[in-house]
């Protein structure tokens, strides 16, 4: 099992798909919402088990990882 403060990967939960810690909500669902033009608030309203802090933390960690990857590829 791998985990960060906001994401947990456990083969026993959603077949190991990365989910928000303490929930069964895949992080991919938030990305799908945002890609579809929905807001963070709309996602949180539809998935009340995900705390705003978890979602924001995931987005911040994702952005940092993406920027680090871009910086290393230039």
N, C-alpha and C positions, 0 to 999 in steps of 0.2 A: 504494500500500500504506500502510495506517495501522497504528500499533502503539502499545501502552503497555507498561509493564513486564511485565504479565501476559497481555495479549490482543494478538493479531495479526489483522489483516484483510488478506487477500491474495487477489485474484481467482483466483490459481493454486491456492489451497488451499481445499478444500471450497466451491468456487464463491463465495468471498468471505465466507462466514459467519464471524463472529467466533469464533476458536479460541484456546485457551490457547497462549501462545507456545511454539514448538518442538514442538508436537503437531498432530495433526489432530482433536483433540477439541473440538467446539463448546462454548462456554461455556453455551449453552442447555441442554446435557445436565446440567450441575450444577444449574441452576435447576429442571429437570424432576425430578431426584432429590429435591431439597429440598421441592418442592411436593408430591411423592408421599409424603412422610414419611420418606424415607431420610436417613441421616446423612451428614455430610461423609466420615467414615471409610468408609462403604459405597461412596460414589462413588469415593474414592481407591483402594479395593481393586479395584473393577471397571475403573478406568482408571489403571493404574500409570505411564503416561507423564506424568501430571499430578502435579507436585510439590505437596505440601501448601502450600508458600509461595506458589505461583502461585494456587491456589484461594482461599486466605485473602486474598491481595492483591486478587483480582478482587472478592470479596465486600465487602471494605473500600471499594474504589473505587466499587462499585455503591451501597453504603449512603450514602457521602458525596454522590454525585451525586443520589440520591433525596432526601436531607435538604435539599440545596441547592435542589432544585426545589420542594420543599414550602415552604421558607422564603420563596422568591421569589413564591409564588403566594398567600401569606396577606396 
